[in-house]
Amino acid sequence: MMIGERLYPQVAELQPELAGKITGMLLEMDNAELLMLLESSEALVSKVDEAIAVLKQHNVIPEAIAA
């Protein structure tokens, strides 16, 4: 839960409208991987992009939101 509280604001900077959903997806990862995301903005951006691709693929979000 603490990791989620630290992760959410960083995700919100990248994708404010999807921050909750993306953070929830990321929290399914191992804690070691999550800590790496907190330390590396490049890794976080990559994972957020992956999460957006998955959401688009499953038609959870319209294309316009994640543009």
PyMOL Python script that loads the backbone (N, CA, C, O; Angstrom):
from pymol import cmd

cmd.read_pdbstr("""\
ATOM      1  N   MET A   1       0.831  -1.191   0.000  1.00  0.00           N
ATOM      2  CA  MET A   1       0.000   0.000   0.000  1.00  0.00           C
ATOM      3  C   MET A   1       0.874   1.254   0.000  1.00  0.00           C
ATOM      4  O   MET A   1       0.554   2.234  -0.673  1.00  0.00           O
ATOM      5  N   MET A   2       1.966   1.226   0.746  1.00  0.00           N
ATOM      6  CA  MET A   2       2.869   2.375   0.750  1.00  0.00           C
ATOM      7  C   MET A   2       3.455   2.625  -0.628  1.00  0.00           C
ATOM      8  O   MET A   2       3.616   3.772  -1.044  1.00  0.00           O
ATOM      9  N   ILE A   3       3.773   1.551  -1.332  1.00  0.00           N
ATOM     10  CA  ILE A   3       4.330   1.706  -2.676  1.00  0.00           C
ATOM     11  C   ILE A   3       3.295   2.370  -3.574  1.00  0.00           C
ATOM     12  O   ILE A   3       3.630   3.255  -4.362  1.00  0.00           O
ATOM     13  N   GLY A   4       2.056   1.953  -3.459  1.00  0.00           N
ATOM     14  CA  GLY A   4       0.993   2.548  -4.254  1.00  0.00           C
ATOM     15  C   GLY A   4       0.831   4.027  -3.987  1.00  0.00           C
ATOM     16  O   GLY A   4       0.580   4.809  -4.905  1.00  0.00           O
ATOM     17  N   GLU A   5       0.973   4.409  -2.738  1.00  0.00           N
ATOM     18  CA  GLU A   5       0.853   5.827  -2.380  1.00  0.00           C
ATOM     19  C   GLU A   5       1.999   6.648  -2.956  1.00  0.00           C
ATOM     20  O   GLU A   5       1.825   7.832  -3.241  1.00  0.00           O
ATOM     21  N   ARG A   6       3.151   6.046  -3.127  1.00  0.00           N
ATOM     22  CA  ARG A   6       4.291   6.741  -3.734  1.00  0.00           C
ATOM     23  C   ARG A   6       4.213   6.702  -5.256  1.00  0.00           C
ATOM     24  O   ARG A   6       4.651   7.630  -5.936  1.00  0.00           O
ATOM     25  N   LEU A   7       3.652   5.619  -5.778  1.00  0.00           N
ATOM     26  CA  LEU A   7       3.593   5.428  -7.219  1.00  0.00           C
ATOM     27  C   LEU A   7       2.512   6.287  -7.874  1.00  0.00           C
ATOM     28  O   LEU A   7       2.724   6.848  -8.950  1.00  0.00           O
ATOM     29  N   TYR A   8       1.369   6.385  -7.230  1.00  0.00           N
ATOM     30  CA  TYR A   8       0.225   7.093  -7.828  1.00  0.00           C
ATOM     31  C   TYR A   8       0.557   8.519  -8.288  1.00  0.00           C
ATOM     32  O   TYR A   8       0.232   8.866  -9.423  1.00  0.00           O
ATOM     33  N   PRO A   9       1.184   9.351  -7.467  1.00  0.00           N
ATOM     34  CA  PRO A   9       1.471  10.721  -7.938  1.00  0.00           C
ATOM     35  C   PRO A   9       2.375  10.762  -9.169  1.00  0.00           C
ATOM     36  O   PRO A   9       2.233  11.636 -10.024  1.00  0.00           O
ATOM     37  N   GLN A  10       3.293   9.822  -9.250  1.00  0.00           N
ATOM     38  CA  GLN A  10       4.183   9.786 -10.410  1.00  0.00           C
ATOM     39  C   GLN A  10       3.421   9.362 -11.670  1.00  0.00           C
ATOM     40  O   GLN A  10       3.650   9.900 -12.753  1.00  0.00           O
ATOM     41  N   VAL A  11       2.522   8.402 -11.517  1.00  0.00           N
ATOM     42  CA  VAL A  11       1.697   7.975 -12.648  1.00  0.00           C
ATOM     43  C   VAL A  11       0.750   9.103 -13.039  1.00  0.00           C
ATOM     44  O   VAL A  11       0.501   9.327 -14.223  1.00  0.00           O
ATOM     45  N   ALA A  12       0.222   9.813 -12.042  1.00  0.00           N
ATOM     46  CA  ALA A  12      -0.719  10.904 -12.306  1.00  0.00           C
ATOM     47  C   ALA A  12      -0.072  12.028 -13.116  1.00  0.00           C
ATOM     48  O   ALA A  12      -0.754  12.707 -13.884  1.00  0.00           O
ATOM     49  N   GLU A  13       1.212  12.225 -12.955  1.00  0.00           N
ATOM     50  CA  GLU A  13       1.914  13.232 -13.753  1.00  0.00           C
ATOM     51  C   GLU A  13       1.935  12.838 -15.230  1.00  0.00           C
ATOM     52  O   GLU A  13       1.880  13.697 -16.110  1.00  0.00           O
ATOM     53  N   LEU A  14       2.014  11.542 -15.491  1.00  0.00           N
ATOM     54  CA  LEU A  14       2.086  11.044 -16.858  1.00  0.00           C
ATOM     55  C   LEU A  14       0.704  10.889 -17.488  1.00  0.00           C
ATOM     56  O   LEU A  14       0.508  11.216 -18.659  1.00  0.00           O
ATOM     57  N   GLN A  15      -0.245  10.393 -16.711  1.00  0.00           N
ATOM     58  CA  GLN A  15      -1.593  10.111 -17.213  1.00  0.00           C
ATOM     59  C   GLN A  15      -2.621  10.440 -16.131  1.00  0.00           C
ATOM     60  O   GLN A  15      -3.111   9.534 -15.457  1.00  0.00           O
ATOM     61  N   PRO A  16      -2.953  11.707 -15.956  1.00  0.00           N
ATOM     62  CA  PRO A  16      -3.858  12.094 -14.861  1.00  0.00           C
ATOM     63  C   PRO A  16      -5.215  11.400 -14.895  1.00  0.00           C
ATOM     64  O   PRO A  16      -5.741  11.024 -13.847  1.00  0.00           O
ATOM     65  N   GLU A  17      -5.786  11.225 -16.078  1.00  0.00           N
ATOM     66  CA  GLU A  17      -7.128  10.644 -16.172  1.00  0.00           C
ATOM     67  C   GLU A  17      -7.147   9.140 -15.908  1.00  0.00           C
ATOM     68  O   GLU A  17      -8.187   8.581 -15.560  1.00  0.00           O
ATOM     69  N   LEU A  18      -6.011   8.493 -16.070  1.00  0.00           N
ATOM     70  CA  LEU A  18      -5.943   7.041 -15.931  1.00  0.00           C
ATOM     71  C   LEU A  18      -5.078   6.599 -14.764  1.00  0.00           C
ATOM     72  O   LEU A  18      -4.795   5.409 -14.622  1.00  0.00           O
ATOM     73  N   ALA A  19      -4.659   7.523 -13.938  1.00  0.00           N
ATOM     74  CA  ALA A  19      -3.690   7.213 -12.878  1.00  0.00           C
ATOM     75  C   ALA A  19      -4.159   6.096 -11.950  1.00  0.00           C
ATOM     76  O   ALA A  19      -3.376   5.207 -11.614  1.00  0.00           O
ATOM     77  N   GLY A  20      -5.404   6.126 -11.537  1.00  0.00           N
ATOM     78  CA  GLY A  20      -5.904   5.098 -10.626  1.00  0.00           C
ATOM     79  C   GLY A  20      -5.883   3.717 -11.250  1.00  0.00           C
ATOM     80  O   GLY A  20      -5.433   2.753 -10.631  1.00  0.00           O
ATOM     81  N   LYS A  21      -6.366   3.626 -12.464  1.00  0.00           N
ATOM     82  CA  LYS A  21      -6.432   2.341 -13.159  1.00  0.00           C
ATOM     83  C   LYS A  21      -5.022   1.806 -13.440  1.00  0.00           C
ATOM     84  O   LYS A  21      -4.745   0.627 -13.221  1.00  0.00           O
ATOM     85  N   ILE A  22      -4.145   2.673 -13.922  1.00  0.00           N
ATOM     86  CA  ILE A  22      -2.779   2.241 -14.241  1.00  0.00           C
ATOM     87  C   ILE A  22      -2.026   1.857 -12.975  1.00  0.00           C
ATOM     88  O   ILE A  22      -1.322   0.848 -12.959  1.00  0.00           O
ATOM     89  N   THR A  23      -2.163   2.643 -11.917  1.00  0.00           N
ATOM     90  CA  THR A  23      -1.487   2.306 -10.659  1.00  0.00           C
ATOM     91  C   THR A  23      -1.957   0.949 -10.160  1.00  0.00           C
ATOM     92  O   THR A  23      -1.152   0.141  -9.696  1.00  0.00           O
ATOM     93  N   GLY A  24      -3.262   0.696 -10.253  1.00  0.00           N
ATOM     94  CA  GLY A  24      -3.796  -0.604  -9.851  1.00  0.00           C
ATOM     95  C   GLY A  24      -3.188  -1.739 -10.648  1.00  0.00           C
ATOM     96  O   GLY A  24      -2.877  -2.797 -10.102  1.00  0.00           O
ATOM     97  N   MET A  25      -3.020  -1.518 -11.937  1.00  0.00           N
ATOM     98  CA  MET A  25      -2.398  -2.541 -12.785  1.00  0.00           C
ATOM     99  C   MET A  25      -0.947  -2.767 -12.371  1.00  0.00           C
ATOM    100  O   MET A  25      -0.494  -3.908 -12.271  1.00  0.00           O
ATOM    101  N   LEU A  26      -0.228  -1.684 -12.134  1.00  0.00           N
ATOM    102  CA  LEU A  26       1.184  -1.804 -11.771  1.00  0.00           C
ATOM    103  C   LEU A  26       1.364  -2.502 -10.428  1.00  0.00           C
ATOM    104  O   LEU A  26       2.345  -3.218 -10.229  1.00  0.00           O
ATOM    105  N   LEU A  27       0.426  -2.299  -9.506  1.00  0.00           N
ATOM    106  CA  LEU A  27       0.561  -2.890  -8.176  1.00  0.00           C
ATOM    107  C   LEU A  27       0.447  -4.414  -8.194  1.00  0.00           C
ATOM    108  O   LEU A  27       0.683  -5.064  -7.175  1.00  0.00           O
ATOM    109  N   GLU A  28       0.090  -4.983  -9.337  1.00  0.00           N
ATOM    110  CA  GLU A  28       0.067  -6.437  -9.456  1.00  0.00           C
ATOM    111  C   GLU A  28       1.464  -7.004  -9.680  1.00  0.00           C
ATOM    112  O   GLU A  28       1.666  -8.217  -9.631  1.00  0.00           O
ATOM    113  N   MET A  29       2.421  -6.119  -9.926  1.00  0.00           N
ATOM    114  CA  MET A  29       3.807  -6.545 -10.132  1.00  0.00           C
ATOM    115  C   MET A  29       4.470  -6.859  -8.786  1.00  0.00           C
ATOM    116  O   MET A  29       3.953  -6.510  -7.724  1.00  0.00           O
ATOM    117  N   ASP A  30       5.621  -7.522  -8.857  1.00  0.00           N
ATOM    118  CA  ASP A  30       6.406  -7.806  -7.647  1.00  0.00           C
ATOM    119  C   ASP A  30       6.895  -6.500  -7.028  1.00  0.00           C
ATOM    120  O   ASP A  30       7.129  -5.519  -7.733  1.00  0.00           O
ATOM    121  N   ASN A  31       7.045  -6.498  -5.712  1.00  0.00           N
ATOM    122  CA  ASN A  31       7.511  -5.297  -5.012  1.00  0.00           C
ATOM    123  C   ASN A  31       8.877  -4.831  -5.498  1.00  0.00           C
ATOM    124  O   ASN A  31       9.124  -3.628  -5.583  1.00  0.00           O
ATOM    125  N   ALA A  32       9.756  -5.756  -5.813  1.00  0.00           N
ATOM    126  CA  ALA A  32      11.092  -5.375  -6.286  1.00  0.00           C
ATOM    127  C   ALA A  32      10.987  -4.598  -7.599  1.00  0.00           C
ATOM    128  O   ALA A  32      11.698  -3.613  -7.801  1.00  0.00           O
ATOM    129  N   GLU A  33      10.103  -5.043  -8.483  1.00  0.00           N
ATOM    130  CA  GLU A  33       9.910  -4.334  -9.749  1.00  0.00           C
ATOM    131  C   GLU A  33       9.289  -2.961  -9.519  1.00  0.00           C
ATOM    132  O   GLU A  33       9.645  -1.986 -10.180  1.00  0.00           O
ATOM    133  N   LEU A  34       8.362  -2.899  -8.577  1.00  0.00           N
ATOM    134  CA  LEU A  34       7.722  -1.616  -8.267  1.00  0.00           C
ATOM    135  C   LEU A  34       8.732  -0.619  -7.717  1.00  0.00           C
ATOM    136  O   LEU A  34       8.703   0.559  -8.074  1.00  0.00           O
ATOM    137  N   LEU A  35       9.611  -1.080  -6.862  1.00  0.00           N
ATOM    138  CA  LEU A  35      10.636  -0.191  -6.313  1.00  0.00           C
ATOM    139  C   LEU A  35      11.541   0.328  -7.423  1.00  0.00           C
ATOM    140  O   LEU A  35      11.986   1.474  -7.381  1.00  0.00           O
ATOM    141  N   MET A  36      11.813  -0.518  -8.417  1.00  0.00           N
ATOM    142  CA  MET A  36      12.623  -0.084  -9.546  1.00  0.00           C
ATOM    143  C   MET A  36      11.893   1.030 -10.321  1.00  0.00           C
ATOM    144  O   MET A  36      12.521   1.981 -10.787  1.00  0.00           O
ATOM    145  N   LEU A  37      10.576   0.904 -10.452  1.00  0.00           N
ATOM    146  CA  LEU A  37       9.802   1.940 -11.148  1.00  0.00           C
ATOM    147  C   LEU A  37       9.857   3.263 -10.396  1.00  0.00           C
ATOM    148  O   LEU A  37       9.887   4.330 -11.008  1.00  0.00           O
ATOM    149  N   LEU A  38       9.869   3.191  -9.085  1.00  0.00           N
ATOM    150  CA  LEU A  38       9.939   4.414  -8.280  1.00  0.00           C
ATOM    151  C   LEU A  38      11.287   5.105  -8.429  1.00  0.00           C
ATOM    152  O   LEU A  38      11.382   6.327  -8.307  1.00  0.00           O
ATOM    153  N   GLU A  39      12.328   4.323  -8.693  1.00  0.00           N
ATOM    154  CA  GLU A  39      13.678   4.876  -8.799  1.00  0.00           C
ATOM    155  C   GLU A  39      14.032   5.324 -10.217  1.00  0.00           C
ATOM    156  O   GLU A  39      14.911   6.165 -10.400  1.00  0.00           O
ATOM    157  N   SER A  40      13.352   4.766 -11.217  1.00  0.00           N
ATOM    158  CA  SER A  40      13.700   5.052 -12.610  1.00  0.00           C
ATOM    159  C   SER A  40      12.492   5.600 -13.364  1.00  0.00           C
ATOM    160  O   SER A  40      11.538   4.873 -13.641  1.00  0.00           O
ATOM    161  N   SER A  41      12.544   6.887 -13.691  1.00  0.00           N
ATOM    162  CA  SER A  41      11.427   7.477 -14.421  1.00  0.00           C
ATOM    163  C   SER A  41      11.296   6.865 -15.809  1.00  0.00           C
ATOM    164  O   SER A  41      10.188   6.762 -16.336  1.00  0.00           O
ATOM    165  N   GLU A  42      12.412   6.459 -16.408  1.00  0.00           N
ATOM    166  CA  GLU A  42      12.351   5.825 -17.725  1.00  0.00           C
ATOM    167  C   GLU A  42      11.608   4.498 -17.659  1.00  0.00           C
ATOM    168  O   GLU A  42      10.798   4.197 -18.535  1.00  0.00           O
ATOM    169  N   ALA A  43      11.875   3.710 -16.634  1.00  0.00           N
ATOM    170  CA  ALA A  43      11.186   2.430 -16.470  1.00  0.00           C
ATOM    171  C   ALA A  43       9.700   2.655 -16.204  1.00  0.00           C
ATOM    172  O   ALA A  43       8.856   1.905 -16.696  1.00  0.00           O
ATOM    173  N   LEU A  44       9.385   3.687 -15.426  1.00  0.00           N
ATOM    174  CA  LEU A  44       7.985   3.989 -15.129  1.00  0.00           C
ATOM    175  C   LEU A  44       7.244   4.396 -16.402  1.00  0.00           C
ATOM    176  O   LEU A  44       6.138   3.917 -16.653  1.00  0.00           O
ATOM    177  N   VAL A  45       7.834   5.263 -17.195  1.00  0.00           N
ATOM    178  CA  VAL A  45       7.206   5.701 -18.446  1.00  0.00           C
ATOM    179  C   VAL A  45       6.958   4.490 -19.342  1.00  0.00           C
ATOM    180  O   VAL A  45       5.902   4.384 -19.966  1.00  0.00           O
ATOM    181  N   SER A  46       7.913   3.589 -19.407  1.00  0.00           N
ATOM    182  CA  SER A  46       7.775   2.396 -20.233  1.00  0.00           C
ATOM    183  C   SER A  46       6.602   1.535 -19.764  1.00  0.00           C
ATOM    184  O   SER A  46       5.801   1.078 -20.580  1.00  0.00           O
ATOM    185  N   LYS A  47       6.500   1.314 -18.456  1.00  0.00           N
ATOM    186  CA  LYS A  47       5.416   0.491 -17.913  1.00  0.00           C
ATOM    187  C   LYS A  47       4.063   1.172 -18.076  1.00  0.00           C
ATOM    188  O   LYS A  47       3.064   0.502 -18.341  1.00  0.00           O
ATOM    189  N   VAL A  48       4.016   2.487 -17.922  1.00  0.00           N
ATOM    190  CA  VAL A  48       2.762   3.220 -18.120  1.00  0.00           C
ATOM    191  C   VAL A  48       2.336   3.092 -19.579  1.00  0.00           C
ATOM    192  O   VAL A  48       1.156   2.892 -19.866  1.00  0.00           O
ATOM    193  N   ASP A  49       3.279   3.206 -20.492  1.00  0.00           N
ATOM    194  CA  ASP A  49       2.966   3.035 -21.918  1.00  0.00           C
ATOM    195  C   ASP A  49       2.431   1.631 -22.194  1.00  0.00           C
ATOM    196  O   ASP A  49       1.481   1.461 -22.959  1.00  0.00           O
ATOM    197  N   GLU A  50       3.044   0.630 -21.569  1.00  0.00           N
ATOM    198  CA  GLU A  50       2.571  -0.755 -21.727  1.00  0.00           C
ATOM    199  C   GLU A  50       1.145  -0.893 -21.206  1.00  0.00           C
ATOM    200  O   GLU A  50       0.306  -1.527 -21.845  1.00  0.00           O
ATOM    201  N   ALA A  51       0.870  -0.302 -20.051  1.00  0.00           N
ATOM    202  CA  ALA A  51      -0.467  -0.384 -19.461  1.00  0.00           C
ATOM    203  C   ALA A  51      -1.498   0.283 -20.368  1.00  0.00           C
ATOM    204  O   ALA A  51      -2.603  -0.231 -20.538  1.00  0.00           O
ATOM    205  N   ILE A  52      -1.141   1.414 -20.946  1.00  0.00           N
ATOM    206  CA  ILE A  52      -2.056   2.108 -21.856  1.00  0.00           C
ATOM    207  C   ILE A  52      -2.329   1.241 -23.080  1.00  0.00           C
ATOM    208  O   ILE A  52      -3.470   1.155 -23.534  1.00  0.00           O
ATOM    209  N   ALA A  53      -1.304   0.605 -23.612  1.00  0.00           N
ATOM    210  CA  ALA A  53      -1.479  -0.275 -24.777  1.00  0.00           C
ATOM    211  C   ALA A  53      -2.440  -1.413 -24.451  1.00  0.00           C
ATOM    212  O   ALA A  53      -3.291  -1.762 -25.269  1.00  0.00           O
ATOM    213  N   VAL A  54      -2.306  -1.993 -23.256  1.00  0.00           N
ATOM    214  CA  VAL A  54      -3.195  -3.082 -22.846  1.00  0.00           C
ATOM    215  C   VAL A  54      -4.627  -2.568 -22.719  1.00  0.00           C
ATOM    216  O   VAL A  54      -5.569  -3.223 -23.166  1.00  0.00           O
ATOM    217  N   LEU A  55      -4.787  -1.405 -22.114  1.00  0.00           N
ATOM    218  CA  LEU A  55      -6.132  -0.843 -21.956  1.00  0.00           C
ATOM    219  C   LEU A  55      -6.771  -0.540 -23.307  1.00  0.00           C
ATOM    220  O   LEU A  55      -7.963  -0.781 -23.499  1.00  0.00           O
ATOM    221  N   LYS A  56      -5.995  -0.020 -24.229  1.00  0.00           N
ATOM    222  CA  LYS A  56      -6.513   0.249 -25.576  1.00  0.00           C
ATOM    223  C   LYS A  56      -6.894  -1.050 -26.269  1.00  0.00           C
ATOM    224  O   LYS A  56      -7.938  -1.142 -26.914  1.00  0.00           O
ATOM    225  N   GLN A  57      -6.036  -2.049 -26.128  1.00  0.00           N
ATOM    226  CA  GLN A  57      -6.267  -3.333 -26.782  1.00  0.00           C
ATOM    227  C   GLN A  57      -7.570  -3.973 -26.312  1.00  0.00           C
ATOM    228  O   GLN A  57      -8.264  -4.634 -27.084  1.00  0.00           O
ATOM    229  N   HIS A  58      -7.890  -3.768 -25.046  1.00  0.00           N
ATOM    230  CA  HIS A  58      -9.110  -4.344 -24.473  1.00  0.00           C
ATOM    231  C   HIS A  58     -10.276  -3.360 -24.500  1.00  0.00           C
ATOM    232  O   HIS A  58     -11.304  -3.574 -23.857  1.00  0.00           O
ATOM    233  N   ASN A  59     -10.097  -2.283 -25.256  1.00  0.00           N
ATOM    234  CA  ASN A  59     -11.152  -1.265 -25.413  1.00  0.00           C
ATOM    235  C   ASN A  59     -11.673  -0.727 -24.091  1.00  0.00           C
ATOM    236  O   ASN A  59     -12.856  -0.410 -23.968  1.00  0.00           O
ATOM    237  N   VAL A  60     -10.795  -0.624 -23.105  1.00  0.00           N
ATOM    238  CA  VAL A  60     -11.175  -0.085 -21.800  1.00  0.00           C
ATOM    239  C   VAL A  60     -11.163   1.443 -21.849  1.00  0.00           C
ATOM    240  O   VAL A  60     -11.913   2.105 -21.131  1.00  0.00           O
ATOM    241  N   ILE A  61     -10.308   1.986 -22.699  1.00  0.00           N
ATOM    242  CA  ILE A  61     -10.211   3.443 -22.815  1.00  0.00           C
ATOM    243  C   ILE A  61     -10.311   3.844 -24.278  1.00  0.00           C
ATOM    244  O   ILE A  61      -9.848   3.118 -25.158  1.00  0.00           O
ATOM    245  N   PRO A  62     -10.907   4.981 -24.537  1.00  0.00           N
ATOM    246  CA  PRO A  62     -10.919   5.483 -25.914  1.00  0.00           C
ATOM    247  C   PRO A  62      -9.525   6.002 -26.296  1.00  0.00           C
ATOM    248  O   PRO A  62      -8.747   6.417 -25.437  1.00  0.00           O
ATOM    249  N   GLU A  63      -9.233   5.971 -27.574  1.00  0.00           N
ATOM    250  CA  GLU A  63      -7.934   6.421 -28.081  1.00  0.00           C
ATOM    251  C   GLU A  63      -7.612   7.846 -27.666  1.00  0.00           C
ATOM    252  O   GLU A  63      -6.457   8.160 -27.380  1.00  0.00           O
ATOM    253  N   ALA A  64      -8.607   8.706 -27.629  1.00  0.00           N
ATOM    254  CA  ALA A  64      -8.384  10.129 -27.375  1.00  0.00           C
ATOM    255  C   ALA A  64      -7.824  10.392 -25.979  1.00  0.00           C
ATOM    256  O   ALA A  64      -7.034  11.322 -25.814  1.00  0.00           O
ATOM    257  N   ILE A  65      -8.200   9.617 -24.984  1.00  0.00           N
ATOM    258  CA  ILE A  65      -7.743   9.870 -23.611  1.00  0.00           C
ATOM    259  C   ILE A  65      -6.255   9.632 -23.478  1.00  0.00           C
ATOM    260  O   ILE A  65      -5.564  10.420 -22.832  1.00  0.00           O
ATOM    261  N   ALA A  66      -5.752   8.583 -24.063  1.00  0.00           N
ATOM    262  CA  ALA A  66      -4.354   8.214 -23.868  1.00  0.00           C
ATOM    263  C   ALA A  66      -3.449   8.760 -24.955  1.00  0.00           C
ATOM    264  O   ALA A  66      -2.320   8.295 -25.110  1.00  0.00           O
ATOM    265  N   ALA A  67      -3.912   9.715 -25.690  1.00  0.00           N
ATOM    266  CA  ALA A  67      -3.097  10.264 -26.772  1.00  0.00           C
ATOM    267  C   ALA A  67      -1.967  11.107 -26.240  1.00  0.00           C
ATOM    268  O   ALA A  67      -1.181  11.648 -27.018  1.00  0.00           O
TER     269      ALA A  67
END
""", "prot")
cmd.dss("prot")
cmd.show_as("cartoon", "prot")
cmd.util.cbc("prot")
cmd.orient("prot")
